[in-house]
């Protein structure tokens, strides 16, 4: 089915998800492989559980300094073209005849920067179900005013997610207080945003062993504004925290870092297992002399043998990367209570 971007339709999907007791999955992407992995995971989960019209959010940042995903989306390193490529990719993959055509796909423009992304917001509003306007670098009063004006600008075009606070890195959390429910309620009421991003103890980039998620604070905020919280930095959470997020009032959960980790590690394992068939034997001997590979690598190399094409193909690495990422995405959908989904 076509991308869902009409604000009323988007709000209806969020309301239905809340009624079903699930958190919407907001899976981020920085390349076509991840984009398809997101759709594939939602499709396979729906097939496994007999679900129709499974909702999924495909998300990307633009010029967000921590992770400029649309800049990385194509080798052109241009966020505007990256956004166009993402839209084109998703439209192709949900078109008639595609196995993903039955999904309810919503695009999300994540961590929109008031200055760096100023020229992209109108383009994003044409296709995106939601835009996160991130003015969290400014003091609260200025953040509220900037966000309020942006909500007015986007009214009738797209729904806005506002950032009450920036999600800190692990090393910063000792000095950064978590979002106060009073501030969360004030921000929500005065800006008119559809969703809010508070700091609940998670951290971007998952640099710590595990972050401390404050579910009690999430419930306190939900009690005041309803199920309007977006959880960022969820890759920093232990798996044991995931099943309770829906009951804490989390409407949507962003995930990115863990996909890069599991996908990258899967490819690294494959490359090591195939190293004897990827590099020429003279290079392998140099690596052996440097102590970087063991004797078992050299023992498996035939003298003068050329690297094998089937070990070198990019599609092989792509498929290994995507399989690992899809498996993790399906795990998250299970933890977010997607098995409860019903479109009616």
Secondary structure, 3 states (H helix, E strand, C coil): CCCCCCHHHHHHHHHHHHHHCCCEEEEECCCHHHHHHHHHHHHHHHHHHCCCCCEEEEEEECCCCCCCHHHHCCCCCCHHHHHHHHHHHHHHHCCCCCCCCCCEEEEEEEEEECCCCCCCHHHHHHHCCEEEEECCCCCHHHHHHHHHHHHHHHCCCCEEEEECCCCCCHHHHHHCCCCCHHHHHHHHHHHCCCEEECCCCCCHHHCCCCCCCCHHHHHHHHHHHCCCEEECCHHHCCHHHHCCCHHHCEEEEEECHHHHHHHHHHHHHHHHHCHHHCCCHHHHHHHHHCCCCCHHHHHCCCCCCCCCHHHHCHHHHHHHHHHHHHHHHHHHHHHCCHHHCCCC
